[in-house]
Amino acid sequence: MPFSLTVTPEWNVIYRIKNEIKNDPLIQKQGQDFMDATMLTAIELCENALKYSDTEGQNVIQFALEIKADQLEIQVSNICADVLRLETLTSTIQQIRNGDPLELYIKRLEVLKDNPDGFSRMGLFRIGYEAEYRLAASIHESQVMVQATRKLEKV
């Protein structure tokens, strides 16, 4: 059952998204591991959008979850005018798309161990490795859209 929301920059929306995923019969059919991976992915993408949006409560974050043919797709879009953040986002996603998710996950943990700065920035690496979702990003001016897709296990 696809759904979409206009997400205001409030952390409590995470709970609504989790409940929608938990109660979706098509996602339930995929099993608990798939459901957990989908929740992790949705939450990490929303948290990133909430943390890095240039909103100050004025612009919305868009969240959409849809099952298309044989895959589940999650899209989150928001405004981010900080060029450095946008470059970091696209670079990280490109690394994950082109590399070994486990190797990159471990490498990120090693960086954190050697240089802790109080920010893990593990979300995208967790999506690639733990949740096994494939990431993509597109940017138009300051509007960023991050997409995560994963094949369905039971169609």
DSSP file (Angstrom, degrees, kcal/mol; ACC not computed):
  #  RESIDUE AA STRUCTURE BP1 BP2  ACC     N-H-->O    O-->H-N    N-H-->O    O-->H-N    TCO  KAPPA ALPHA  PHI   PSI    X-CA   Y-CA   Z-CA
    1    1 A M              0   0    0      0, 0.0    26,-0.1     0, 0.0    64,-0.0   0.000 360.0 360.0 360.0 103.5    0.0    0.0    0.0
    2    2 A P        +     0   0    0      0, 0.0     2,-0.3     0, 0.0    64,-0.2  -0.333 360.0 174.5 -69.7 151.6    1.9    3.1   -1.2
    3    3 A F  E     -A   65   0A   0     62,-2.0    62,-2.2     2,-0.0     2,-0.3  -0.986  14.2-163.7-150.4 158.5    1.7    6.3    0.8
    4    4 A S  E     -A   64   0A   0     -2,-0.3     2,-0.3    60,-0.2    60,-0.2  -0.985   6.8-167.0-142.5 153.7    3.2    9.7    0.7
    5    5 A L  E     -A   63   0A   0     58,-2.4    58,-1.7    -2,-0.3     2,-0.7  -0.960  26.8-129.3-136.6 151.5    3.4   12.5    3.2
    6    6 A T  E     -A   62   0A   0     -2,-0.3     2,-0.6    56,-0.2    56,-0.2  -0.946  38.8-151.9 -95.8 115.7    4.3   16.2    3.4
    7    7 A V  E     -A   61   0A   0     54,-3.1    54,-3.2    -2,-0.7    -2,-0.0  -0.800   7.2-153.1-100.7 118.2    6.7   16.1    6.3
    8    8 A T        -     0   0    0     -2,-0.6     2,-3.0    52,-0.2     5,-0.2  -0.585  42.7 -92.5 -80.5 153.1    7.1   19.2    8.5
    9    9 A P  S    S+     0   0    0      0, 0.0     2,-0.4     0, 0.0    -1,-0.1  -0.317  84.1 123.3 -70.8  70.7   10.5   19.4   10.2
   10   10 A E    >   -     0   0    0     -2,-3.0     3,-1.4     1,-0.1     4,-0.2  -0.998  60.7-139.3-131.1 134.2    9.5   17.7   13.4
   11   11 A W  T >  S+     0   0    0     -2,-0.4     3,-1.8     1,-0.3     4,-0.3   0.771  95.1  72.6 -64.3 -26.5   11.1   14.6   14.8
   12   12 A N  T >> S+     0   0    0      1,-0.3     4,-0.9     2,-0.2     3,-0.8   0.660  78.0  76.8 -68.4 -12.4    7.9   13.0   15.9
   13   13 A V  H <> S+     0   0    0     -3,-1.4     4,-2.1     1,-0.2    -1,-0.3   0.769  80.3  72.2 -65.5 -23.8    7.0   12.2   12.2
   14   14 A I  H <> S+     0   0    0     -3,-1.8     4,-2.5     1,-0.2    -1,-0.2   0.894  93.7  53.6 -56.8 -41.3    9.5    9.4   12.4
   15   15 A Y  H <> S+     0   0    0     -3,-0.8     4,-2.2    -4,-0.3    -1,-0.2   0.882 106.8  50.8 -64.5 -38.2    7.1    7.4   14.6
   16   16 A R  H  X S+     0   0    0     -4,-0.9     4,-2.4     2,-0.2    -1,-0.2   0.919 110.3  49.2 -65.5 -42.6    4.3    7.8   12.1
   17   17 A I  H  X S+     0   0    0     -4,-2.1     4,-2.3     2,-0.2    -2,-0.2   0.927 110.1  51.4 -62.4 -45.0    6.5    6.5    9.3
   18   18 A K  H  X S+     0   0    0     -4,-2.5     4,-2.8     1,-0.2    -1,-0.2   0.923 111.1  48.1 -57.4 -44.8    7.6    3.5   11.4
   19   19 A N  H  X S+     0   0    0     -4,-2.2     4,-2.0     2,-0.2    -1,-0.2   0.889 109.3  52.3 -65.7 -39.6    4.0    2.7   12.1
   20   20 A E  H  < S+     0   0    0     -4,-2.4     4,-0.5     2,-0.2    -1,-0.2   0.919 113.3  45.0 -60.8 -43.1    3.0    3.0    8.4
   21   21 A I  H >< S+     0   0    0     -4,-2.3     3,-1.1     1,-0.2    -2,-0.2   0.938 112.6  50.5 -66.7 -47.1    5.8    0.6    7.5
   22   22 A K  H 3< S+     0   0    0     -4,-2.8    -1,-0.2     1,-0.2    -2,-0.2   0.848 114.8  44.1 -58.4 -35.7    5.0   -1.9   10.3
   23   23 A N  T 3< S+     0   0    0     -4,-2.0    -1,-0.2    -5,-0.2    -2,-0.2   0.413  83.4 110.9 -94.9   1.6    1.3   -2.0    9.3
   24   24 A D    <>  -     0   0    0     -3,-1.1     4,-2.7    -4,-0.5     3,-0.3  -0.672  57.6-152.8 -79.4 118.4    1.7   -2.3    5.6
   25   25 A P  H  > S+     0   0    0      0, 0.0     4,-1.9     0, 0.0    -1,-0.2   0.840  93.3  53.8 -63.0 -33.5    0.6   -5.8    4.5
   26   26 A L  H  > S+     0   0    0      2,-0.2     4,-0.5     1,-0.2    -2,-0.0   0.872 112.5  43.7 -69.0 -35.3    2.9   -5.9    1.5
   27   27 A I  H >4 S+     0   0    0     -3,-0.3     3,-1.2     2,-0.2     4,-0.5   0.895 110.7  55.0 -74.0 -40.2    5.9   -5.0    3.6
   28   28 A Q  H >< S+     0   0    0     -4,-2.7     3,-1.5     1,-0.3    -2,-0.2   0.883 100.8  60.6 -57.1 -38.2    4.8   -7.5    6.3
   29   29 A K  H 3< S+     0   0    0     -4,-1.9    -1,-0.3     1,-0.3    -2,-0.2   0.768  95.8  62.3 -60.6 -26.4    4.7  -10.2    3.6
   30   30 A Q  T << S-     0   0    0     -3,-1.2     4,-0.3    -4,-0.5    -1,-0.3   0.656 113.1-113.4 -76.5 -15.6    8.5   -9.6    2.9
   31   31 A G    <>  -     0   0    0     -3,-1.5     4,-2.2    -4,-0.5    -1,-0.2  -0.216  30.5 -69.5 102.7 165.7    9.4  -10.7    6.5
   32   32 A Q  H  > S+     0   0    0      1,-0.2     4,-3.0     2,-0.2     5,-0.2   0.869 126.2  54.4 -64.2 -40.8   10.8   -9.1    9.6
   33   33 A D  H  > S+     0   0    0      1,-0.2     4,-2.4     2,-0.2    -1,-0.2   0.926 111.2  45.5 -61.4 -43.9   14.3   -8.6    8.2
   34   34 A F  H  > S+     0   0    0     -4,-0.3     4,-2.4     2,-0.2    -1,-0.2   0.915 113.5  50.1 -64.2 -42.9   13.0   -6.7    5.2
   35   35 A M  H  X S+     0   0    0     -4,-2.2     4,-2.6     2,-0.2    -2,-0.2   0.928 111.4  48.1 -61.8 -45.8   10.7   -4.6    7.4
   36   36 A D  H  X S+     0   0    0     -4,-3.0     4,-2.6     1,-0.2    -1,-0.2   0.909 112.1  49.6 -61.3 -42.3   13.5   -3.7    9.8
   37   37 A A  H  X S+     0   0    0     -4,-2.4     4,-2.3    -5,-0.2    -1,-0.2   0.882 111.0  49.8 -64.3 -38.2   15.7   -2.8    6.8
   38   38 A T  H  X S+     0   0    0     -4,-2.4     4,-2.7     2,-0.2     5,-0.2   0.907 111.5  47.9 -68.0 -42.2   12.9   -0.6    5.4
   39   39 A M  H  X S+     0   0    0     -4,-2.6     4,-2.8     2,-0.2     5,-0.3   0.932 111.7  50.4 -63.4 -44.9   12.4    1.1    8.7
   40   40 A L  H  X S+     0   0    0     -4,-2.6     4,-2.8     1,-0.2     5,-0.2   0.937 113.4  46.0 -57.3 -47.3   16.1    1.8    9.2
   41   41 A T  H  X S+     0   0    0     -4,-2.3     4,-2.4     2,-0.2     5,-0.2   0.937 114.1  46.7 -63.5 -48.4   16.3    3.2    5.7
   42   42 A A  H  X S+     0   0    0     -4,-2.7     4,-2.2     1,-0.2    -1,-0.2   0.918 115.8  45.9 -60.3 -44.4   13.2    5.4    6.0
   43   43 A I  H  X S+     0   0    0     -4,-2.8     4,-3.0    -5,-0.2     5,-0.2   0.926 112.5  49.1 -67.8 -45.5   14.3    6.7    9.4
   44   44 A E  H  X S+     0   0    0     -4,-2.8     4,-2.4    -5,-0.3    -1,-0.2   0.919 113.1  47.6 -61.2 -43.3   17.9    7.4    8.4
   45   45 A L  H  X S+     0   0    0     -4,-2.4     4,-2.2    -5,-0.2    -1,-0.2   0.909 114.5  46.1 -66.0 -40.8   16.9    9.3    5.3
   46   46 A C  H  X S+     0   0    0     -4,-2.2     4,-2.8    -5,-0.2     5,-0.2   0.916 111.5  51.6 -66.8 -42.3   14.3   11.4    7.2
   47   47 A E  H  X S+     0   0    0     -4,-3.0     4,-2.8     1,-0.2     5,-0.2   0.916 110.1  49.7 -60.8 -42.1   16.8   12.1   10.0
   48   48 A N  H  X S+     0   0    0     -4,-2.4     4,-2.8    -5,-0.2    -1,-0.2   0.932 111.5  48.4 -61.0 -44.9   19.3   13.3    7.4
   49   49 A A  H  X S+     0   0    0     -4,-2.2     4,-1.0     1,-0.2    -2,-0.2   0.905 113.9  46.8 -62.9 -40.7   16.7   15.5    5.8
   50   50 A L  H  < S+     0   0    0     -4,-2.8     3,-0.2     1,-0.2    -2,-0.2   0.911 116.5  44.3 -66.1 -42.1   15.7   16.9    9.2
   51   51 A K  H  < S+     0   0    0     -4,-2.8    -2,-0.2    -5,-0.2    -1,-0.2   0.887 122.9  33.8 -69.9 -39.2   19.3   17.5   10.3
   52   52 A Y  H  < S+     0   0    0     -4,-2.8    30,-0.2    -5,-0.2    -1,-0.2   0.347  86.9 118.2-106.9   6.3   20.6   19.0    7.0
   53   53 A S     <  -     0   0    0     -4,-1.0     2,-0.8    -3,-0.2     3,-0.3  -0.435  59.3-141.3 -71.7 146.5   17.6   20.9    5.7
   54   54 A D        +     0   0    0     25,-2.4    -1,-0.1     1,-0.2    26,-0.1  -0.571  68.2 114.9 -97.4  65.1   17.8   24.7    5.3
   55   55 A T    >   -     0   0    0     -2,-0.8     3,-2.3    -5,-0.2     4,-0.2   0.869  49.7-167.1-106.8 -45.6   14.3   25.0    6.5
   56   56 A E  T 3  S-     0   0    0     -3,-0.3    -2,-0.1     1,-0.3     0, 0.0   0.862  85.2 -59.7  49.0  35.8   14.0   26.9    9.8
   57   57 A G  T 3  S+     0   0    0      2,-0.2    -1,-0.3     1,-0.1    -2,-0.1   0.486 126.5  97.4  78.7   3.1   10.4   25.6    9.7
   58   58 A Q  S <  S+     0   0    0     -3,-2.3     2,-0.3     2,-0.0    -2,-0.1   0.790  75.3  49.0 -97.8 -30.2    9.5   27.3    6.4
   59   59 A N  S    S-     0   0    0     -4,-0.2     2,-0.2    20,-0.1    -2,-0.2  -0.781  78.2-126.5-110.8 155.4   10.0   24.5    3.8
   60   60 A V        -     0   0    0     -2,-0.3     2,-0.5   -52,-0.1    19,-0.2  -0.591   8.3-131.8 -99.6 160.7    8.7   21.0    4.0
   61   61 A I  E     -A    7   0A   0    -54,-3.2   -54,-3.1    -2,-0.2     2,-0.5  -0.939  22.4-142.7-106.6 131.8   10.4   17.7    3.6
   62   62 A Q  E     -AB   6  77A   0     15,-2.5    15,-2.3    -2,-0.5     2,-0.4  -0.833  18.2-176.0 -98.9 132.1    8.8   15.2    1.2
   63   63 A F  E     +AB   5  76A   0    -58,-1.7   -58,-2.4    -2,-0.5     2,-0.4  -0.991   5.0 173.2-125.7 134.6    8.7   11.5    2.1
   64   64 A A  E     -AB   4  75A   0     11,-2.4    11,-2.8    -2,-0.4     2,-0.4  -0.996  11.6-173.4-142.5 138.5    7.3    8.8   -0.2
   65   65 A L  E     +AB   3  74A   0    -62,-2.2   -62,-2.0    -2,-0.4     2,-0.3  -1.000  18.1 163.9-129.1 129.3    7.3    5.0    0.0
   66   66 A E  E     - B   0  73A   0      7,-2.6     7,-3.1    -2,-0.4     2,-0.6  -0.998  34.5-136.6-149.2 140.9    6.1    3.0   -2.9
   67   67 A I  E     - B   0  72A   0     -2,-0.3     2,-0.5     5,-0.2     5,-0.2  -0.888  26.9-174.0 -96.8 121.1    6.2   -0.6   -4.1
   68   68 A K  E >   - B   0  71A   0      3,-2.9     3,-2.5    -2,-0.6     2,-0.3  -0.970  53.4 -58.4-120.3 118.6    6.9   -0.7   -7.8
   69   69 A A  T 3  S-     0   0    0     -2,-0.5    -2,-0.0     1,-0.3     3,-0.0  -0.270 124.7  -9.2  51.2-104.1    6.8   -4.0   -9.6
   70   70 A D  T 3  S+     0   0    0     -2,-0.3    82,-3.2     2,-0.0     2,-0.3   0.113 125.6  62.9-113.2  21.3    9.5   -6.0   -7.9
   71   71 A Q  E <   -BC  68 151A   0     -3,-2.5    -3,-2.9    80,-0.3     2,-0.4  -0.982  67.9-129.2-144.8 156.9   11.1   -3.4   -5.6
   72   72 A L  E     -BC  67 150A   0     78,-2.8    78,-1.8    -2,-0.3     2,-0.4  -0.880  26.4-162.6-102.6 136.6   10.4   -1.0   -2.8
   73   73 A E  E     -BC  66 149A   0     -7,-3.1    -7,-2.6    -2,-0.4     2,-0.4  -0.977   8.8-171.0-126.0 131.2   11.4    2.6   -3.3
   74   74 A I  E     -BC  65 148A   0     74,-2.8    74,-2.7    -2,-0.4     2,-0.4  -0.978   7.4-173.8-118.2 132.0   11.8    5.3   -0.7
   75   75 A Q  E     +BC  64 147A   0    -11,-2.8   -11,-2.4    -2,-0.4     2,-0.4  -0.992   6.6 179.0-127.8 134.5   12.3    9.0   -1.7
   76   76 A V  E     -BC  63 146A   0     70,-2.4    70,-3.0    -2,-0.4     2,-0.4  -0.998   7.5-178.9-131.4 129.6   13.0   11.9    0.6
   77   77 A S  E     +BC  62 145A   0    -15,-2.3   -15,-2.5    -2,-0.4     2,-0.3  -0.972   9.5 151.4-131.9 148.7   13.5   15.4   -0.7
   78   78 A N  E     - C   0 144A   0     66,-2.2    66,-3.1    -2,-0.4     2,-0.4  -0.952  45.4 -88.0-159.6 171.6   14.4   18.6    1.0
   79   79 A I  E     + C   0 143A   0     -2,-0.3   -25,-2.4    64,-0.2     2,-0.3  -0.785  41.4 166.0 -92.0 132.1   16.0   22.0    0.6
   80   80 A C        +     0   0    0     62,-3.4   -27,-0.1    -2,-0.4     6,-0.1  -0.826  11.8 175.5-147.7 106.4   19.8   22.2    1.3
   81   81 A A        +     0   0    0     -2,-0.3     2,-0.8     4,-0.0     3,-0.1   0.560  49.6 108.7 -88.6  -8.9   21.7   25.3    0.1
   82   82 A D     >  -     0   0    0    -30,-0.2     4,-2.1     1,-0.2     5,-0.2  -0.591  54.6-161.9 -74.9 107.0   25.0   24.3    1.7
   83   83 A V  H  > S+     0   0    0     -2,-0.8     4,-2.6     1,-0.2     5,-0.2   0.862  87.5  54.7 -59.8 -39.7   27.2   23.3   -1.3
   84   84 A L  H  > S+     0   0    0      1,-0.2     4,-2.5     2,-0.2    -1,-0.2   0.913 108.6  48.3 -62.7 -42.8   29.7   21.4    0.9
   85   85 A R  H  > S+     0   0    0      2,-0.2     4,-2.6     1,-0.2    -1,-0.2   0.904 111.9  49.9 -63.6 -41.0   26.9   19.3    2.4
   86   86 A L  H  X S+     0   0    0     -4,-2.1     4,-2.5     2,-0.2     5,-0.2   0.912 111.7  47.8 -64.4 -42.2   25.5   18.6   -1.1
   87   87 A E  H  X S+     0   0    0     -4,-2.6     4,-2.4     2,-0.2    -2,-0.2   0.904 112.3  49.6 -64.7 -41.2   29.0   17.6   -2.4
   88   88 A T  H  X S+     0   0    0     -4,-2.5     4,-2.6    -5,-0.2     5,-0.2   0.914 111.4  50.0 -63.2 -43.0   29.5   15.3    0.7
   89   89 A L  H  X S+     0   0    0     -4,-2.6     4,-2.6     2,-0.2     5,-0.2   0.958 113.9  42.9 -60.1 -53.0   26.2   13.7    0.2
   90   90 A T  H  X S+     0   0    0     -4,-2.5     4,-2.2     1,-0.2    -1,-0.2   0.883 115.0  50.5 -65.5 -37.2   26.7   13.0   -3.5
   91   91 A S  H  X S+     0   0    0     -4,-2.4     4,-2.3    -5,-0.2    -1,-0.2   0.922 111.6  47.6 -64.7 -44.4   30.3   11.8   -3.0
   92   92 A T  H  X S+     0   0    0     -4,-2.6     4,-2.3     2,-0.2    -2,-0.2   0.925 112.8  48.1 -64.0 -45.0   29.2    9.4   -0.2
   93   93 A I  H  X S+     0   0    0     -4,-2.6     4,-2.5     1,-0.2    -1,-0.2   0.900 110.9  51.3 -63.7 -39.7   26.4    8.0   -2.2
   94   94 A Q  H  X S+     0   0    0     -4,-2.2     4,-2.2    -5,-0.2    -1,-0.2   0.908 109.0  51.3 -63.8 -41.4   28.7    7.5   -5.2
   95   95 A Q  H  X S+     0   0    0     -4,-2.3     4,-1.8     1,-0.2    -2,-0.2   0.936 112.2  46.3 -57.4 -47.6   31.2    5.7   -2.9
   96   96 A I  H  < S+     0   0    0     -4,-2.3    -2,-0.2     1,-0.2    -1,-0.2   0.889 112.9  49.6 -65.7 -40.1   28.5    3.4   -1.6
   97   97 A R  H  < S+     0   0    0     -4,-2.5    -1,-0.2     1,-0.2    -2,-0.2   0.872 120.5  35.5 -65.7 -37.0   27.1    2.7   -5.1
   98   98 A N  H  < S+     0   0    0     -4,-2.2    -2,-0.2    -5,-0.2    -1,-0.2   0.604 115.2  57.6 -95.4 -12.7   30.6    1.9   -6.6
   99   99 A G  S  < S-     0   0    0     -4,-1.8     3,-0.1    -5,-0.2    -4,-0.0  -0.386  94.9 -80.2-111.4-174.4   32.2    0.2   -3.6
  100  100 A D     >  -     0   0    0      1,-0.2     4,-2.6    -2,-0.1     5,-0.3  -0.812  35.8-147.5 -87.6 116.4   31.7   -2.8   -1.3
  101  101 A P  H  > S+     0   0    0      0, 0.0     4,-2.2     0, 0.0    28,-0.2   0.860  96.7  49.1 -56.4 -39.2   29.1   -1.7    1.4
  102  102 A L  H  > S+     0   0    0      2,-0.2     4,-2.6     1,-0.2     5,-0.2   0.939 111.8  48.3 -65.4 -46.5   30.7   -3.8    4.1
  103  103 A E  H  > S+     0   0    0      1,-0.2     4,-2.4     2,-0.2    -1,-0.2   0.911 114.0  46.4 -60.3 -43.8   34.2   -2.5    3.4
  104  104 A L  H  X S+     0   0    0     -4,-2.6     4,-2.3     2,-0.2    -1,-0.2   0.873 110.8  53.2 -67.0 -37.4   33.0    1.1    3.4
  105  105 A Y  H  X S+     0   0    0     -4,-2.2     4,-2.0    -5,-0.3    -2,-0.2   0.936 112.4  44.0 -61.5 -48.7   31.0    0.5    6.6
  106  106 A I  H  X S+     0   0    0     -4,-2.6     4,-2.3     1,-0.2    -2,-0.2   0.907 111.9  53.5 -64.1 -42.7   34.1   -0.8    8.4
  107  107 A K  H  X S+     0   0    0     -4,-2.4     4,-2.1    -5,-0.2    -1,-0.2   0.899 108.4  49.9 -59.9 -41.2   36.3    1.9    6.9
  108  108 A R  H  X S+     0   0    0     -4,-2.3     4,-2.2     2,-0.2    -1,-0.2   0.902 109.1  51.8 -65.4 -40.5   33.9    4.6    8.3
  109  109 A L  H  X S+     0   0    0     -4,-2.0     4,-2.2     1,-0.2    -2,-0.2   0.892 108.9  51.2 -61.4 -39.6   33.9    2.9   11.7
  110  110 A E  H  X S+     0   0    0     -4,-2.3     4,-2.3     2,-0.2     5,-0.2   0.899 108.2  51.4 -65.3 -40.6   37.7    3.0   11.7
  111  111 A V  H  X S+     0   0    0     -4,-2.1     4,-2.5     1,-0.2    -2,-0.2   0.917 111.4  48.2 -61.0 -43.0   37.7    6.7   10.8
  112  112 A L  H  < S+     0   0    0     -4,-2.2    -2,-0.2     2,-0.2    -1,-0.2   0.879 110.0  52.0 -65.3 -38.0   35.4    7.3   13.8
  113  113 A K  H  < S+     0   0    0     -4,-2.2    -1,-0.2     1,-0.2    -2,-0.2   0.916 117.9  37.1 -64.2 -42.7   37.5    5.3   16.1
  114  114 A D  H  < S+     0   0    0     -4,-2.3    -2,-0.2     1,-0.2    -1,-0.2   0.787 132.8  24.2 -81.3 -28.8   40.6    7.3   15.2
  115  115 A N  S  < S-     0   0    0     -4,-2.5    -1,-0.2    -5,-0.2     2,-0.2  -0.492  73.5-176.4-137.3  65.3   39.0   10.7   14.8
  116  116 A P        +     0   0    0      0, 0.0    -4,-0.1     0, 0.0     4,-0.1  -0.464  10.3 168.1 -67.7 130.2   35.8   10.9   16.9
  117  117 A D        -     0   0    0      2,-0.3     3,-0.1    -2,-0.2    -5,-0.0   0.278  59.0-100.0-124.3   8.8   34.1   14.3   16.3
  118  118 A G  S    S+     0   0    0     -6,-0.1     2,-0.5     1,-0.1    -6,-0.0   0.339 100.7  89.2  90.2  -8.1   30.7   13.6   17.9
  119  119 A F        -     0   0    0      1,-0.1    -2,-0.3     2,-0.0    -1,-0.1  -0.981  53.9-169.2-125.3 120.0   29.0   13.0   14.6
  120  120 A S        -     0   0    0     -2,-0.5    -1,-0.1    -3,-0.1    -8,-0.1   0.889   7.3-164.8 -77.4 -37.1   28.9    9.4   13.3
  121  121 A R        +     0   0    0      1,-0.1     4,-0.3     3,-0.0     3,-0.1   0.869  45.2 132.6  51.1  38.6   27.6   10.1    9.8
  122  122 A M     >  +     0   0    0      1,-0.1     4,-2.9     2,-0.1     5,-0.3   0.584  33.9  96.1 -92.1 -12.3   26.9    6.4    9.6
  123  123 A G  H  > S+     0   0    0      1,-0.3     4,-2.2     2,-0.2     5,-0.1   0.877  86.7  41.3 -51.3 -53.3   23.4    6.6    8.2
  124  124 A L  H  > S+     0   0    0      1,-0.2     4,-2.1     2,-0.2    -1,-0.3   0.869 115.9  51.3 -65.9 -35.4   24.1    6.2    4.5
  125  125 A F  H  > S+     0   0    0     -4,-0.3     4,-2.6     2,-0.2     5,-0.4   0.882 109.2  51.2 -67.6 -37.6   26.6    3.5    5.2
  126  126 A R  H  X>S+     0   0    0     -4,-2.9     5,-2.0     2,-0.2     4,-0.9   0.901 108.9  51.4 -64.3 -40.7   24.1    1.7    7.4
  127  127 A I  H  <5S+     0   0    0     -4,-2.2     6,-2.1    -5,-0.3     5,-0.4   0.933 114.1  43.6 -61.6 -45.5   21.5    1.9    4.6
  128  128 A G  H  <5S+     0   0    0     -4,-2.1    -2,-0.2     4,-0.2    -1,-0.2   0.899 129.4  23.2 -67.7 -41.6   24.0    0.4    2.0
  129  129 A Y  H  <5S+     0   0    0     -4,-2.6    -3,-0.2   -28,-0.2    -2,-0.2   0.943 130.4  32.3 -92.3 -59.9   25.4   -2.3    4.2
  130  130 A E  T  <5S+     0   0    0     -4,-0.9    -3,-0.2    -5,-0.4    -4,-0.1   0.922 130.4  32.5 -68.4 -45.3   22.9   -3.2    7.0
  131  131 A A  S   <S-     0   0    0     -5,-2.0    -1,-0.2   -94,-0.1    -3,-0.2   0.654  93.4-139.4 -89.8 -16.1   19.6   -2.5    5.0
  132  132 A E        +     0   0    0     -6,-0.4     2,-0.3    -5,-0.4    -4,-0.2   0.817  48.3 149.1  60.2  33.2   21.0   -3.5    1.6
  133  133 A Y        -     0   0    0     -6,-2.1     2,-0.5    17,-0.1    -1,-0.2  -0.742  47.0-127.1 -93.1 146.9   19.2   -0.7   -0.1
  134  134 A R  E     -D  149   0A   0     15,-3.4    15,-2.3    -2,-0.3     2,-0.3  -0.829  28.1-147.9 -95.1 128.9   20.7    0.9   -3.2
  135  135 A L  E     +D  148   0A   0     -2,-0.5     2,-0.3    13,-0.2    13,-0.2  -0.674  22.2 168.2-101.4 150.2   21.1    4.7   -2.9
  136  136 A A  E     -D  147   0A   0     11,-2.0    11,-3.0    -2,-0.3     2,-0.3  -0.970  11.6-162.2-149.5 156.5   20.9    7.5   -5.5
  137  137 A A  E     -D  146   0A   0     -2,-0.3     2,-0.4     9,-0.2     9,-0.2  -0.998   5.0-170.5-141.7 145.5   20.6   11.2   -5.3
  138  138 A S  E     -D  145   0A   0      7,-2.4     7,-2.8    -2,-0.3     2,-0.4  -0.994   7.3-162.2-133.6 145.3   19.6   14.0   -7.6
  139  139 A I  E     -D  144   0A   0     -2,-0.4     2,-0.5     5,-0.2     5,-0.2  -0.990  10.1-178.9-130.6 129.6   20.1   17.7   -7.0
  140  140 A H  E >  S-D  143   0A   0      3,-2.7     3,-2.5    -2,-0.4     2,-0.3  -0.950  71.7 -50.9-128.5 110.9   18.3   20.6   -8.7
  141  141 A E  T 3  S-     0   0    0     -2,-0.5     0, 0.0     1,-0.3     0, 0.0  -0.484 123.5 -24.1  56.1-117.4   19.5   23.9   -7.5
  142  142 A S  T 3  S+     0   0    0     -2,-0.3   -62,-3.4    -3,-0.1     2,-0.6   0.362 115.1 104.5-104.6   6.8   19.1   23.5   -3.7
  143  143 A Q  E <   -CD  79 140A   0     -3,-2.5    -3,-2.7   -64,-0.2     2,-0.4  -0.785  52.6-169.2 -89.3 120.1   16.5   20.8   -3.8
  144  144 A V  E     -CD  78 139A   0    -66,-3.1   -66,-2.2    -2,-0.6     2,-0.5  -0.919   7.6-169.7-113.1 136.2   18.0   17.4   -3.0
  145  145 A M  E     -CD  77 138A   0     -7,-2.8    -7,-2.4    -2,-0.4     2,-0.5  -0.988   2.9-165.9-125.7 122.5   16.2   14.1   -3.5
  146  146 A V  E     -CD  76 137A   0    -70,-3.0   -70,-2.4    -2,-0.5     2,-0.4  -0.922   7.5-166.3-108.9 132.4   17.6   10.9   -2.1
  147  147 A Q  E     -CD  75 136A   0    -11,-3.0   -11,-2.0    -2,-0.5     2,-0.4  -0.947   7.0-170.9-121.0 137.1   16.2    7.6   -3.3
  148  148 A A  E     -CD  74 135A   0    -74,-2.7   -74,-2.8    -2,-0.4     2,-0.4  -0.997   9.8-178.5-127.2 130.5   16.7    4.2   -1.8
  149  149 A T  E     +CD  73 134A   0    -15,-2.3   -15,-3.4    -2,-0.4     2,-0.3  -0.956   7.3 178.0-130.7 149.2   15.5    1.0   -3.6
  150  150 A R  E     -C   72   0A   0    -78,-1.8   -78,-2.8    -2,-0.4   -17,-0.1  -0.983  32.9-110.6-149.1 138.2   15.6   -2.7   -2.7
  151  151 A K  E     -C   71   0A   0     -2,-0.3   -80,-0.3   -80,-0.2     2,-0.2  -0.369  37.5-113.4 -64.1 142.7   14.3   -5.7   -4.5
  152  152 A L        -     0   0    0    -82,-3.2     3,-0.2     1,-0.1    -1,-0.1  -0.553  14.9-151.1 -75.1 143.5   11.3   -7.5   -3.0
  153  153 A E  S    S+     0   0    0      1,-0.3     2,-0.5    -2,-0.2    -1,-0.1   0.812  88.2  30.7 -84.4 -32.3   12.1  -10.9   -1.6
  154  154 A K              0   0    0      1,-0.1    -1,-0.3  -123,-0.0  -123,-0.0  -0.938 360.0 360.0-131.3 108.3    8.5  -12.2   -2.2
  155  155 A V              0   0    0     -2,-0.5    -1,-0.1    -3,-0.2   -84,-0.0   0.449 360.0 360.0 -88.9 360.0    6.6  -10.7   -5.1
